[in-house]
Amino acid sequence: MNTLIVFGASYLIWIIVVVALVYLVFSKEWKRLGIFAAISLVAAYAVGKVAGHFWYNPRPFVSDGVTPLISHAATNGFPSDHMLMGATIATIIFVYNRTLGSILWILALAVGVARVAAGVHHWIDLVGAIVIAICVVAAVEYLLRRSGIL
């Protein structure tokens, strides 16, 4: 079971990235999708970093005395960067392809659950990342549609 948790917490995110990149390459709207994805990912990362300056949440192995399954620095856990990237990618793809986006959402949630099970995040770190991802992607989509880019 620990092997599965470590895989989900450390490596599953890369499957999400690869699937999204393959979708981008073969998409008929790859230019628009690429612009949308680039802006959304950068904006989500920036908002996540700003949010982390306003909300400090020590990692479980620091605050709760749990032994993590994967090594990690004792930095701020809020928001989860892995969950933020997975949720942002899943939301971007969901705008273009609801089926694939839903699958990527399931994988992103699996990454988040594995990060909690591995002892490197609390649930609030995941919730924060999800909220940021959805809000940022929605805002970027709105602005790009309004400007005629999407």
Rosetta blueprint (number, residue, H / E / L):
1 M L
2 N H
3 T H
4 L H
5 I H
6 V H
7 F H
8 G H
9 A H
10 S H
11 Y L
12 L H
13 I H
14 W H
15 I H
16 I H
17 V H
18 V H
19 V H
20 A H
21 L H
22 V H
23 Y H
24 L H
25 V H
26 F H
27 S L
28 K L
29 E L
30 W H
31 K H
32 R H
33 L H
34 G H
35 I H
36 F H
37 A H
38 A H
39 I H
40 S H
41 L H
42 V H
43 A H
44 A H
45 Y H
46 A H
47 V H
48 G H
49 K H
50 V H
51 A H
52 G H
53 H H
54 F H
55 W L
56 Y L
57 N L
58 P E
59 R L
60 P H
61 F H
62 V H
63 S H
64 D L
65 G L
66 V L
67 T L
68 P L
69 L L
70 I L
71 S L
72 H L
73 A L
74 A L
75 T L
76 N E
77 G L
78 F L
79 P L
80 S L
81 D H
82 H H
83 M H
84 L H
85 M H
86 G H
87 A H
88 T H
89 I H
90 A H
91 T H
92 I H
93 I H
94 F H
95 V H
96 Y H
97 N L
98 R H
99 T H
100 L H
101 G H
102 S H
103 I H
104 L H
105 W H
106 I H
107 L H
108 A H
109 L H
110 A H
111 V H
112 G H
113 V H
114 A H
115 R H
116 V H
117 A H
118 A L
119 G L
120 V L
121 H L
122 H L
123 W H
124 I H
125 D H
126 L H
127 V H
128 G H
129 A H
130 I H
131 V H
132 I H
133 A H
134 I H
135 C H
136 V H
137 V H
138 A H
139 A H
140 V H
141 E H
142 Y H
143 L H
144 L H
145 R H
146 R H
147 S L
148 G L
149 I L
150 L L
